[in-house]
Amino acid sequence: MTVSPQDQLAATNRLRRALLAFQSAQVLVLTHQRQRKALSPAEMETLRDSVAEVVTAFQAFSAAGLVIGTDDRRLLAQAQRYLAEGGA
């Protein structure tokens, strides 16, 4: 199956946005940990949503025949680990 350049661009943009949202959620978690505060239910939901979107966006990215870079692979691995540990 051939994927159009527009579809490749859309998959790349979706993955980039998902990774940025996940990074923001990670900062929120670390900030709360440093302050010894628990995340609110809404913040937990944001974290879970960002993790799920990273995984889904990566699947679309891979289906478009694209290859993820090293830095993005590290973030993807963190999101997948979070899912595997039952965090989302």
PyMOL Python script that loads the backbone (N, CA, C, O; Angstrom):
from pymol import cmd

cmd.read_pdbstr("""\
ATOM      1  N   MET A   1       0.837  -1.182   0.000  1.00  0.00           N
ATOM      2  CA  MET A   1       0.000   0.000   0.000  1.00  0.00           C
ATOM      3  C   MET A   1       0.878   1.240   0.000  1.00  0.00           C
ATOM      4  O   MET A   1       1.793   1.361   0.815  1.00  0.00           O
ATOM      5  N   THR A   2       0.603   2.149  -0.903  1.00  0.00           N
ATOM      6  CA  THR A   2       1.349   3.390  -0.999  1.00  0.00           C
ATOM      7  C   THR A   2       0.626   4.471  -0.207  1.00  0.00           C
ATOM      8  O   THR A   2      -0.586   4.655  -0.323  1.00  0.00           O
ATOM      9  N   VAL A   3       1.396   5.167   0.590  1.00  0.00           N
ATOM     10  CA  VAL A   3       0.839   6.245   1.406  1.00  0.00           C
ATOM     11  C   VAL A   3       1.248   7.570   0.768  1.00  0.00           C
ATOM     12  O   VAL A   3       2.410   7.770   0.413  1.00  0.00           O
ATOM     13  N   SER A   4       0.296   8.451   0.630  1.00  0.00           N
ATOM     14  CA  SER A   4       0.574   9.746  -0.006  1.00  0.00           C
ATOM     15  C   SER A   4       1.463  10.606   0.899  1.00  0.00           C
ATOM     16  O   SER A   4       1.497  10.412   2.114  1.00  0.00           O
ATOM     17  N   PRO A   5       2.169  11.543   0.305  1.00  0.00           N
ATOM     18  CA  PRO A   5       2.979  12.464   1.114  1.00  0.00           C
ATOM     19  C   PRO A   5       2.140  13.238   2.136  1.00  0.00           C
ATOM     20  O   PRO A   5       2.610  13.540   3.233  1.00  0.00           O
ATOM     21  N   GLN A   6       0.900  13.554   1.766  1.00  0.00           N
ATOM     22  CA  GLN A   6       0.015  14.265   2.700  1.00  0.00           C
ATOM     23  C   GLN A   6      -0.300  13.389   3.919  1.00  0.00           C
ATOM     24  O   GLN A   6      -0.336  13.876   5.049  1.00  0.00           O
ATOM     25  N   ASP A   7      -0.528  12.096   3.677  1.00  0.00           N
ATOM     26  CA  ASP A   7      -0.804  11.180   4.783  1.00  0.00           C
ATOM     27  C   ASP A   7       0.428  11.002   5.666  1.00  0.00           C
ATOM     28  O   ASP A   7       0.314  10.900   6.887  1.00  0.00           O
ATOM     29  N   GLN A   8       1.600  10.966   5.043  1.00  0.00           N
ATOM     30  CA  GLN A   8       2.834  10.866   5.815  1.00  0.00           C
ATOM     31  C   GLN A   8       3.031  12.107   6.676  1.00  0.00           C
ATOM     32  O   GLN A   8       3.422  12.011   7.840  1.00  0.00           O
ATOM     33  N   LEU A   9       2.757  13.266   6.099  1.00  0.00           N
ATOM     34  CA  LEU A   9       2.879  14.510   6.850  1.00  0.00           C
ATOM     35  C   LEU A   9       1.877  14.548   8.000  1.00  0.00           C
ATOM     36  O   LEU A   9       2.217  14.962   9.108  1.00  0.00           O
ATOM     37  N   ALA A  10       0.651  14.120   7.742  1.00  0.00           N
ATOM     38  CA  ALA A  10      -0.363  14.096   8.794  1.00  0.00           C
ATOM     39  C   ALA A  10       0.049  13.159   9.923  1.00  0.00           C
ATOM     40  O   ALA A  10      -0.115  13.495  11.096  1.00  0.00           O
ATOM     41  N   ALA A  11       0.582  11.989   9.582  1.00  0.00           N
ATOM     42  CA  ALA A  11       1.021  11.024  10.603  1.00  0.00           C
ATOM     43  C   ALA A  11       2.194  11.583  11.398  1.00  0.00           C
ATOM     44  O   ALA A  11       2.273  11.399  12.613  1.00  0.00           O
ATOM     45  N   THR A  12       3.103  12.264  10.711  1.00  0.00           N
ATOM     46  CA  THR A  12       4.258  12.863  11.391  1.00  0.00           C
ATOM     47  C   THR A  12       3.803  13.961  12.345  1.00  0.00           C
ATOM     48  O   THR A  12       4.266  14.028  13.484  1.00  0.00           O
ATOM     49  N   ASN A  13       2.904  14.815  11.887  1.00  0.00           N
ATOM     50  CA  ASN A  13       2.401  15.899  12.739  1.00  0.00           C
ATOM     51  C   ASN A  13       1.636  15.358  13.940  1.00  0.00           C
ATOM     52  O   ASN A  13       1.773  15.875  15.049  1.00  0.00           O
ATOM     53  N   ARG A  14       0.839  14.330  13.726  1.00  0.00           N
ATOM     54  CA  ARG A  14       0.075  13.745  14.831  1.00  0.00           C
ATOM     55  C   ARG A  14       1.020  13.172  15.880  1.00  0.00           C
ATOM     56  O   ARG A  14       0.821  13.375  17.078  1.00  0.00           O
ATOM     57  N   LEU A  15       2.053  12.453  15.430  1.00  0.00           N
ATOM     58  CA  LEU A  15       3.008  11.886  16.382  1.00  0.00           C
ATOM     59  C   LEU A  15       3.740  12.992  17.119  1.00  0.00           C
ATOM     60  O   LEU A  15       3.920  12.912  18.334  1.00  0.00           O
ATOM     61  N   ARG A  16       4.162  14.016  16.408  1.00  0.00           N
ATOM     62  CA  ARG A  16       4.874  15.137  17.045  1.00  0.00           C
ATOM     63  C   ARG A  16       4.010  15.795  18.116  1.00  0.00           C
ATOM     64  O   ARG A  16       4.486  16.058  19.221  1.00  0.00           O
ATOM     65  N   ARG A  17       2.741  16.062  17.798  1.00  0.00           N
ATOM     66  CA  ARG A  17       1.828  16.675  18.785  1.00  0.00           C
ATOM     67  C   ARG A  17       1.626  15.752  19.984  1.00  0.00           C
ATOM     68  O   ARG A  17       1.597  16.213  21.126  1.00  0.00           O
ATOM     69  N   ALA A  18       1.488  14.461  19.731  1.00  0.00           N
ATOM     70  CA  ALA A  18       1.288  13.497  20.819  1.00  0.00           C
ATOM     71  C   ALA A  18       2.509  13.448  21.725  1.00  0.00           C
ATOM     72  O   ALA A  18       2.374  13.405  22.948  1.00  0.00           O
ATOM     73  N   LEU A  19       3.693  13.453  21.137  1.00  0.00           N
ATOM     74  CA  LEU A  19       4.915  13.414  21.941  1.00  0.00           C
ATOM     75  C   LEU A  19       5.071  14.693  22.765  1.00  0.00           C
ATOM     76  O   LEU A  19       5.504  14.636  23.916  1.00  0.00           O
ATOM     77  N   LEU A  20       4.725  15.838  22.192  1.00  0.00           N
ATOM     78  CA  LEU A  20       4.797  17.089  22.943  1.00  0.00           C
ATOM     79  C   LEU A  20       3.813  17.102  24.116  1.00  0.00           C
ATOM     80  O   LEU A  20       4.144  17.569  25.205  1.00  0.00           O
ATOM     81  N   ALA A  21       2.610  16.590  23.887  1.00  0.00           N
ATOM     82  CA  ALA A  21       1.620  16.513  24.965  1.00  0.00           C
ATOM     83  C   ALA A  21       2.099  15.572  26.059  1.00  0.00           C
ATOM     84  O   ALA A  21       1.916  15.849  27.245  1.00  0.00           O
ATOM     85  N   PHE A  22       2.711  14.464  25.666  1.00  0.00           N
ATOM     86  CA  PHE A  22       3.239  13.513  26.645  1.00  0.00           C
ATOM     87  C   PHE A  22       4.369  14.144  27.451  1.00  0.00           C
ATOM     88  O   PHE A  22       4.437  13.962  28.667  1.00  0.00           O
ATOM     89  N   GLN A  23       5.249  14.876  26.794  1.00  0.00           N
ATOM     90  CA  GLN A  23       6.325  15.556  27.515  1.00  0.00           C
ATOM     91  C   GLN A  23       5.758  16.554  28.518  1.00  0.00           C
ATOM     92  O   GLN A  23       6.262  16.656  29.636  1.00  0.00           O
ATOM     93  N   SER A  24       4.738  17.277  28.141  1.00  0.00           N
ATOM     94  CA  SER A  24       4.100  18.230  29.053  1.00  0.00           C
ATOM     95  C   SER A  24       3.501  17.510  30.250  1.00  0.00           C
ATOM     96  O   SER A  24       3.606  17.983  31.382  1.00  0.00           O
ATOM     97  N   ALA A  25       2.880  16.378  30.006  1.00  0.00           N
ATOM     98  CA  ALA A  25       2.303  15.596  31.096  1.00  0.00           C
ATOM     99  C   ALA A  25       3.403  15.072  32.018  1.00  0.00           C
ATOM    100  O   ALA A  25       3.217  15.024  33.234  1.00  0.00           O
ATOM    101  N   GLN A  26       4.540  14.682  31.454  1.00  0.00           N
ATOM    102  CA  GLN A  26       5.654  14.216  32.278  1.00  0.00           C
ATOM    103  C   GLN A  26       6.160  15.337  33.186  1.00  0.00           C
ATOM    104  O   GLN A  26       6.462  15.103  34.356  1.00  0.00           O
ATOM    105  N   VAL A  27       6.251  16.546  32.649  1.00  0.00           N
ATOM    106  CA  VAL A  27       6.686  17.689  33.455  1.00  0.00           C
ATOM    107  C   VAL A  27       5.707  17.913  34.602  1.00  0.00           C
ATOM    108  O   VAL A  27       6.123  18.173  35.731  1.00  0.00           O
ATOM    109  N   LEU A  28       4.433  17.815  34.326  1.00  0.00           N
ATOM    110  CA  LEU A  28       3.412  17.973  35.361  1.00  0.00           C
ATOM    111  C   LEU A  28       3.588  16.933  36.461  1.00  0.00           C
ATOM    112  O   LEU A  28       3.526  17.261  37.646  1.00  0.00           O
ATOM    113  N   VAL A  29       3.806  15.685  36.071  1.00  0.00           N
ATOM    114  CA  VAL A  29       3.998  14.612  37.048  1.00  0.00           C
ATOM    115  C   VAL A  29       5.243  14.878  37.897  1.00  0.00           C
ATOM    116  O   VAL A  29       5.195  14.759  39.121  1.00  0.00           O
ATOM    117  N   LEU A  30       6.339  15.233  37.260  1.00  0.00           N
ATOM    118  CA  LEU A  30       7.577  15.502  38.002  1.00  0.00           C
ATOM    119  C   LEU A  30       7.426  16.688  38.948  1.00  0.00           C
ATOM    120  O   LEU A  30       7.935  16.663  40.068  1.00  0.00           O
ATOM    121  N   THR A  31       6.738  17.708  38.504  1.00  0.00           N
ATOM    122  CA  THR A  31       6.498  18.875  39.360  1.00  0.00           C
ATOM    123  C   THR A  31       5.712  18.475  40.599  1.00  0.00           C
ATOM    124  O   THR A  31       6.043  18.885  41.711  1.00  0.00           O
ATOM    125  N   HIS A  32       4.674  17.677  40.405  1.00  0.00           N
ATOM    126  CA  HIS A  32       3.879  17.234  41.547  1.00  0.00           C
ATOM    127  C   HIS A  32       4.691  16.327  42.464  1.00  0.00           C
ATOM    128  O   HIS A  32       4.545  16.397  43.685  1.00  0.00           O
ATOM    129  N   GLN A  33       5.534  15.486  41.900  1.00  0.00           N
ATOM    130  CA  GLN A  33       6.358  14.611  42.730  1.00  0.00           C
ATOM    131  C   GLN A  33       7.327  15.428  43.581  1.00  0.00           C
ATOM    132  O   GLN A  33       7.519  15.137  44.762  1.00  0.00           O
ATOM    133  N   ARG A  34       7.927  16.435  42.990  1.00  0.00           N
ATOM    134  CA  ARG A  34       8.869  17.288  43.729  1.00  0.00           C
ATOM    135  C   ARG A  34       8.165  18.042  44.855  1.00  0.00           C
ATOM    136  O   ARG A  34       8.745  18.277  45.915  1.00  0.00           O
ATOM    137  N   GLN A  35       6.934  18.409  44.619  1.00  0.00           N
ATOM    138  CA  GLN A  35       6.163  19.139  45.625  1.00  0.00           C
ATOM    139  C   GLN A  35       5.432  18.184  46.570  1.00  0.00           C
ATOM    140  O   GLN A  35       4.726  18.611  47.484  1.00  0.00           O
ATOM    141  N   ARG A  36       5.612  16.900  46.333  1.00  0.00           N
ATOM    142  CA  ARG A  36       4.966  15.847  47.128  1.00  0.00           C
ATOM    143  C   ARG A  36       3.454  16.010  47.165  1.00  0.00           C
ATOM    144  O   ARG A  36       2.812  15.898  48.210  1.00  0.00           O
ATOM    145  N   LYS A  37       2.914  16.279  45.990  1.00  0.00           N
ATOM    146  CA  LYS A  37       1.466  16.428  45.827  1.00  0.00           C
ATOM    147  C   LYS A  37       0.980  15.347  44.872  1.00  0.00           C
ATOM    148  O   LYS A  37       1.697  14.924  43.966  1.00  0.00           O
ATOM    149  N   ALA A  38      -0.224  14.923  45.090  1.00  0.00           N
ATOM    150  CA  ALA A  38      -0.830  13.941  44.193  1.00  0.00           C
ATOM    151  C   ALA A  38      -1.457  14.656  43.002  1.00  0.00           C
ATOM    152  O   ALA A  38      -1.901  15.799  43.105  1.00  0.00           O
ATOM    153  N   LEU A  39      -1.484  13.966  41.885  1.00  0.00           N
ATOM    154  CA  LEU A  39      -2.169  14.509  40.716  1.00  0.00           C
ATOM    155  C   LEU A  39      -3.672  14.458  40.946  1.00  0.00           C
ATOM    156  O   LEU A  39      -4.183  13.533  41.578  1.00  0.00           O
ATOM    157  N   SER A  40      -4.363  15.445  40.435  1.00  0.00           N
ATOM    158  CA  SER A  40      -5.821  15.435  40.509  1.00  0.00           C
ATOM    159  C   SER A  40      -6.344  14.398  39.514  1.00  0.00           C
ATOM    160  O   SER A  40      -5.616  13.983  38.612  1.00  0.00           O
ATOM    161  N   PRO A  41      -7.592  13.980  39.670  1.00  0.00           N
ATOM    162  CA  PRO A  41      -8.158  13.044  38.695  1.00  0.00           C
ATOM    163  C   PRO A  41      -8.099  13.583  37.255  1.00  0.00           C
ATOM    164  O   PRO A  41      -7.867  12.820  36.318  1.00  0.00           O
ATOM    165  N   ALA A  42      -8.306  14.872  37.084  1.00  0.00           N
ATOM    166  CA  ALA A  42      -8.244  15.463  35.742  1.00  0.00           C
ATOM    167  C   ALA A  42      -6.825  15.398  35.186  1.00  0.00           C
ATOM    168  O   ALA A  42      -6.632  15.144  33.997  1.00  0.00           O
ATOM    169  N   GLU A  43      -5.842  15.625  36.037  1.00  0.00           N
ATOM    170  CA  GLU A  43      -4.449  15.546  35.594  1.00  0.00           C
ATOM    171  C   GLU A  43      -4.057  14.112  35.252  1.00  0.00           C
ATOM    172  O   GLU A  43      -3.319  13.877  34.295  1.00  0.00           O
ATOM    173  N   MET A  44      -4.550  13.162  36.029  1.00  0.00           N
ATOM    174  CA  MET A  44      -4.296  11.746  35.732  1.00  0.00           C
ATOM    175  C   MET A  44      -4.914  11.375  34.386  1.00  0.00           C
ATOM    176  O   MET A  44      -4.316  10.645  33.595  1.00  0.00           O
ATOM    177  N   GLU A  45      -6.108  11.882  34.139  1.00  0.00           N
ATOM    178  CA  GLU A  45      -6.788  11.619  32.864  1.00  0.00           C
ATOM    179  C   GLU A  45      -5.995  12.216  31.698  1.00  0.00           C
ATOM    180  O   GLU A  45      -5.880  11.599  30.639  1.00  0.00           O
ATOM    181  N   THR A  46      -5.456  13.410  31.898  1.00  0.00           N
ATOM    182  CA  THR A  46      -4.629  14.042  30.872  1.00  0.00           C
ATOM    183  C   THR A  46      -3.404  13.191  30.578  1.00  0.00           C
ATOM    184  O   THR A  46      -3.039  13.004  29.417  1.00  0.00           O
ATOM    185  N   LEU A  47      -2.774  12.681  31.613  1.00  0.00           N
ATOM    186  CA  LEU A  47      -1.611  11.820  31.436  1.00  0.00           C
ATOM    187  C   LEU A  47      -1.984  10.552  30.676  1.00  0.00           C
ATOM    188  O   LEU A  47      -1.300  10.175  29.725  1.00  0.00           O
ATOM    189  N   ARG A  48      -3.049   9.903  31.084  1.00  0.00           N
ATOM    190  CA  ARG A  48      -3.487   8.673  30.411  1.00  0.00           C
ATOM    191  C   ARG A  48      -3.839   8.939  28.948  1.00  0.00           C
ATOM    192  O   ARG A  48      -3.492   8.154  28.066  1.00  0.00           O
ATOM    193  N   ASP A  49      -4.524  10.043  28.702  1.00  0.00           N
ATOM    194  CA  ASP A  49      -4.886  10.391  27.325  1.00  0.00           C
ATOM    195  C   ASP A  49      -3.649  10.641  26.468  1.00  0.00           C
ATOM    196  O   ASP A  49      -3.592  10.227  25.310  1.00  0.00           O
ATOM    197  N   SER A  50      -2.661  11.320  27.044  1.00  0.00           N
ATOM    198  CA  SER A  50      -1.451  11.610  26.268  1.00  0.00           C
ATOM    199  C   SER A  50      -0.678  10.334  25.956  1.00  0.00           C
ATOM    200  O   SER A  50      -0.122  10.197  24.866  1.00  0.00           O
ATOM    201  N   VAL A  51      -0.639   9.410  26.893  1.00  0.00           N
ATOM    202  CA  VAL A  51       0.045   8.135  26.664  1.00  0.00           C
ATOM    203  C   VAL A  51      -0.672   7.348  25.569  1.00  0.00           C
ATOM    204  O   VAL A  51      -0.035   6.824  24.655  1.00  0.00           O
ATOM    205  N   ALA A  52      -1.975   7.271  25.663  1.00  0.00           N
ATOM    206  CA  ALA A  52      -2.749   6.530  24.662  1.00  0.00           C
ATOM    207  C   ALA A  52      -2.583   7.146  23.274  1.00  0.00           C
ATOM    208  O   ALA A  52      -2.484   6.424  22.282  1.00  0.00           O
ATOM    209  N   GLU A  53      -2.552   8.467  23.201  1.00  0.00           N
ATOM    210  CA  GLU A  53      -2.401   9.131  21.904  1.00  0.00           C
ATOM    211  C   GLU A  53      -1.013   8.890  21.314  1.00  0.00           C
ATOM    212  O   GLU A  53      -0.880   8.737  20.100  1.00  0.00           O
ATOM    213  N   VAL A  54       0.020   8.853  22.152  1.00  0.00           N
ATOM    214  CA  VAL A  54       1.366   8.559  21.648  1.00  0.00           C
ATOM    215  C   VAL A  54       1.385   7.189  20.982  1.00  0.00           C
ATOM    216  O   VAL A  54       1.898   7.042  19.873  1.00  0.00           O
ATOM    217  N   VAL A  55       0.832   6.195  21.651  1.00  0.00           N
ATOM    218  CA  VAL A  55       0.839   4.838  21.116  1.00  0.00           C
ATOM    219  C   VAL A  55       0.021   4.757  19.827  1.00  0.00           C
ATOM    220  O   VAL A  55       0.465   4.152  18.852  1.00  0.00           O
ATOM    221  N   THR A  56      -1.156   5.356  19.815  1.00  0.00           N
ATOM    222  CA  THR A  56      -2.014   5.340  18.630  1.00  0.00           C
ATOM    223  C   THR A  56      -1.368   6.109  17.473  1.00  0.00           C
ATOM    224  O   THR A  56      -1.395   5.652  16.330  1.00  0.00           O
ATOM    225  N   ALA A  57      -0.793   7.264  17.769  1.00  0.00           N
ATOM    226  CA  ALA A  57      -0.146   8.068  16.732  1.00  0.00           C
ATOM    227  C   ALA A  57       1.064   7.331  16.163  1.00  0.00           C
ATOM    228  O   ALA A  57       1.332   7.409  14.964  1.00  0.00           O
ATOM    229  N   PHE A  58       1.790   6.619  17.013  1.00  0.00           N
ATOM    230  CA  PHE A  58       2.938   5.871  16.516  1.00  0.00           C
ATOM    231  C   PHE A  58       2.501   4.745  15.589  1.00  0.00           C
ATOM    232  O   PHE A  58       3.172   4.465  14.595  1.00  0.00           O
ATOM    233  N   GLN A  59       1.396   4.105  15.901  1.00  0.00           N
ATOM    234  CA  GLN A  59       0.890   3.045  15.032  1.00  0.00           C
ATOM    235  C   GLN A  59       0.557   3.610  13.649  1.00  0.00           C
ATOM    236  O   GLN A  59       0.875   2.987  12.636  1.00  0.00           O
ATOM    237  N   ALA A  60      -0.072   4.767  13.600  1.00  0.00           N
ATOM    238  CA  ALA A  60      -0.396   5.403  12.324  1.00  0.00           C
ATOM    239  C   ALA A  60       0.879   5.833  11.602  1.00  0.00           C
ATOM    240  O   ALA A  60       0.978   5.712  10.381  1.00  0.00           O
ATOM    241  N   PHE A  61       1.841   6.330  12.354  1.00  0.00           N
ATOM    242  CA  PHE A  61       3.126   6.756  11.807  1.00  0.00           C
ATOM    243  C   PHE A  61       3.845   5.562  11.165  1.00  0.00           C
ATOM    244  O   PHE A  61       4.365   5.667  10.054  1.00  0.00           O
ATOM    245  N   SER A  62       3.866   4.444  11.866  1.00  0.00           N
ATOM    246  CA  SER A  62       4.506   3.235  11.339  1.00  0.00           C
ATOM    247  C   SER A  62       3.758   2.693  10.128  1.00  0.00           C
ATOM    248  O   SER A  62       4.374   2.236   9.165  1.00  0.00           O
ATOM    249  N   ALA A  63       2.439   2.744  10.178  1.00  0.00           N
ATOM    250  CA  ALA A  63       1.631   2.255   9.063  1.00  0.00           C
ATOM    251  C   ALA A  63       1.886   3.083   7.799  1.00  0.00           C
ATOM    252  O   ALA A  63       1.708   2.595   6.683  1.00  0.00           O
ATOM    253  N   ALA A  64       2.300   4.328   7.982  1.00  0.00           N
ATOM    254  CA  ALA A  64       2.615   5.188   6.844  1.00  0.00           C
ATOM    255  C   ALA A  64       4.015   4.906   6.298  1.00  0.00           C
ATOM    256  O   ALA A  64       4.463   5.549   5.348  1.00  0.00           O
ATOM    257  N   GLY A  65       4.704   3.930   6.915  1.00  0.00           N
ATOM    258  CA  GLY A  65       6.029   3.546   6.438  1.00  0.00           C
ATOM    259  C   GLY A  65       7.141   4.457   6.906  1.00  0.00           C
ATOM    260  O   GLY A  65       8.219   4.480   6.312  1.00  0.00           O
ATOM    261  N   LEU A  66       6.892   5.204   7.961  1.00  0.00           N
ATOM    262  CA  LEU A  66       7.883   6.151   8.466  1.00  0.00           C
ATOM    263  C   LEU A  66       8.669   5.538   9.618  1.00  0.00           C
ATOM    264  O   LEU A  66       8.209   4.601  10.272  1.00  0.00           O
ATOM    265  N   VAL A  67       9.858   6.078   9.856  1.00  0.00           N
ATOM    266  CA  VAL A  67      10.743   5.571  10.900  1.00  0.00           C
ATOM    267  C   VAL A  67      10.960   6.662  11.939  1.00  0.00           C
ATOM    268  O   VAL A  67      11.255   7.807  11.597  1.00  0.00           O
ATOM    269  N   ILE A  68      10.813   6.305  13.187  1.00  0.00           N
ATOM    270  CA  ILE A  68      10.923   7.261  14.286  1.00  0.00           C
ATOM    271  C   ILE A  68      12.395   7.530  14.619  1.00  0.00           C
ATOM    272  O   ILE A  68      13.236   6.637  14.516  1.00  0.00           O
ATOM    273  N   GLY A  69      12.691   8.760  15.016  1.00  0.00           N
ATOM    274  CA  GLY A  69      14.048   9.144  15.394  1.00  0.00           C
ATOM    275  C   GLY A  69      14.396   8.677  16.795  1.00  0.00           C
ATOM    276  O   GLY A  69      13.528   8.222  17.541  1.00  0.00           O
ATOM    277  N   THR A  70      15.654   8.789  17.147  1.00  0.00           N
ATOM    278  CA  THR A  70      16.158   8.287  18.427  1.00  0.00           C
ATOM    279  C   THR A  70      15.497   8.973  19.622  1.00  0.00           C
ATOM    280  O   THR A  70      15.052   8.294  20.547  1.00  0.00           O
ATOM    281  N   ASP A  71      15.425  10.295  19.619  1.00  0.00           N
ATOM    282  CA  ASP A  71      14.819  11.005  20.751  1.00  0.00           C
ATOM    283  C   ASP A  71      13.344  10.657  20.893  1.00  0.00           C
ATOM    284  O   ASP A  71      12.846  10.461  22.001  1.00  0.00           O
ATOM    285  N   ASP A  72      12.655  10.582  19.765  1.00  0.00           N
ATOM    286  CA  ASP A  72      11.246  10.233  19.804  1.00  0.00           C
ATOM    287  C   ASP A  72      11.049   8.784  20.236  1.00  0.00           C
ATOM    288  O   ASP A  72      10.059   8.461  20.893  1.00  0.00           O
ATOM    289  N   ARG A  73      11.980   7.917  19.875  1.00  0.00           N
ATOM    290  CA  ARG A  73      11.916   6.511  20.280  1.00  0.00           C
ATOM    291  C   ARG A  73      11.999   6.387  21.808  1.00  0.00           C
ATOM    292  O   ARG A  73      11.335   5.543  22.410  1.00  0.00           O
ATOM    293  N   ARG A  74      12.824   7.241  22.420  1.00  0.00           N
ATOM    294  CA  ARG A  74      12.955   7.241  23.880  1.00  0.00           C
ATOM    295  C   ARG A  74      11.624   7.622  24.536  1.00  0.00           C
ATOM    296  O   ARG A  74      11.197   6.982  25.497  1.00  0.00           O
ATOM    297  N   LEU A  75      10.977   8.658  24.016  1.00  0.00           N
ATOM    298  CA  LEU A  75       9.678   9.072  24.557  1.00  0.00           C
ATOM    299  C   LEU A  75       8.614   8.003  24.332  1.00  0.00           C
ATOM    300  O   LEU A  75       7.791   7.742  25.209  1.00  0.00           O
ATOM    301  N   LEU A  76       8.637   7.390  23.158  1.00  0.00           N
ATOM    302  CA  LEU A  76       7.700   6.314  22.865  1.00  0.00           C
ATOM    303  C   LEU A  76       7.896   5.165  23.849  1.00  0.00           C
ATOM    304  O   LEU A  76       6.925   4.606  24.357  1.00  0.00           O
ATOM    305  N   ALA A  77       9.142   4.818  24.116  1.00  0.00           N
ATOM    306  CA  ALA A  77       9.433   3.730  25.062  1.00  0.00           C
ATOM    307  C   ALA A  77       8.915   4.071  26.456  1.00  0.00           C
ATOM    308  O   ALA A  77       8.406   3.198  27.159  1.00  0.00           O
ATOM    309  N   GLN A  78       9.039   5.327  26.857  1.00  0.00           N
ATOM    310  CA  GLN A  78       8.526   5.737  28.166  1.00  0.00           C
ATOM    311  C   GLN A  78       7.005   5.607  28.219  1.00  0.00           C
ATOM    312  O   GLN A  78       6.452   5.136  29.213  1.00  0.00           O
ATOM    313  N   ALA A  79       6.341   6.018  27.163  1.00  0.00           N
ATOM    314  CA  ALA A  79       4.882   5.907  27.118  1.00  0.00           C
ATOM    315  C   ALA A  79       4.452   4.443  27.129  1.00  0.00           C
ATOM    316  O   ALA A  79       3.512   4.074  27.834  1.00  0.00           O
ATOM    317  N   GLN A  80       5.135   3.615  26.353  1.00  0.00           N
ATOM    318  CA  GLN A  80       4.800   2.187  26.321  1.00  0.00           C
ATOM    319  C   GLN A  80       5.052   1.538  27.680  1.00  0.00           C
ATOM    320  O   GLN A  80       4.283   0.679  28.113  1.00  0.00           O
ATOM    321  N   ARG A  81       6.120   1.947  28.347  1.00  0.00           N
ATOM    322  CA  ARG A  81       6.423   1.407  29.679  1.00  0.00           C
ATOM    323  C   ARG A  81       5.322   1.811  30.664  1.00  0.00           C
ATOM    324  O   ARG A  81       4.901   1.005  31.494  1.00  0.00           O
ATOM    325  N   TYR A  82       4.865   3.049  30.571  1.00  0.00           N
ATOM    326  CA  TYR A  82       3.785   3.513  31.434  1.00  0.00           C
ATOM    327  C   TYR A  82       2.535   2.653  31.244  1.00  0.00           C
ATOM    328  O   TYR A  82       1.875   2.270  32.210  1.00  0.00           O
ATOM    329  N   LEU A  83       2.222   2.358  29.968  1.00  0.00           N
ATOM    330  CA  LEU A  83       1.067   1.497  29.687  1.00  0.00           C
ATOM    331  C   LEU A  83       1.279   0.093  30.228  1.00  0.00           C
ATOM    332  O   LEU A  83       0.370  -0.493  30.816  1.00  0.00           O
ATOM    333  N   ALA A  84       2.475  -0.445  30.033  1.00  0.00           N
ATOM    334  CA  ALA A  84       2.762  -1.816  30.461  1.00  0.00           C
ATOM    335  C   ALA A  84       2.704  -1.952  31.988  1.00  0.00           C
ATOM    336  O   ALA A  84       2.363  -3.014  32.508  1.00  0.00           O
ATOM    337  N   GLU A  85       3.032  -0.896  32.683  1.00  0.00           N
ATOM    338  CA  GLU A  85       3.007  -0.932  34.137  1.00  0.00           C
ATOM    339  C   GLU A  85       1.603  -0.663  34.698  1.00  0.00           C
ATOM    340  O   GLU A  85       1.403  -0.582  35.910  1.00  0.00           O
ATOM    341  N   GLY A  86       0.659  -0.531  33.796  1.00  0.00           N
ATOM    342  CA  GLY A  86      -0.733  -0.348  34.221  1.00  0.00           C
ATOM    343  C   GLY A  86      -1.101   1.062  34.597  1.00  0.00           C
ATOM    344  O   GLY A  86      -2.100   1.285  35.281  1.00  0.00           O
ATOM    345  N   GLY A  87      -0.299   2.028  34.155  1.00  0.00           N
ATOM    346  CA  GLY A  87      -0.561   3.418  34.492  1.00  0.00           C
ATOM    347  C   GLY A  87      -1.711   4.033  33.746  1.00  0.00           C
ATOM    348  O   GLY A  87      -2.291   5.024  34.191  1.00  0.00           O
ATOM    349  N   ALA A  88      -2.053   3.442  32.592  1.00  0.00           N
ATOM    350  CA  ALA A  88      -3.139   4.049  31.816  1.00  0.00           C
ATOM    351  C   ALA A  88      -4.187   3.022  31.500  1.00  0.00           C
ATOM    352  O   ALA A  88      -5.185   3.338  30.852  1.00  0.00           O
TER     353      ALA A  88
END
""", "prot")
cmd.dss("prot")
cmd.show_as("cartoon", "prot")
cmd.util.cbc("prot")
cmd.orient("prot")
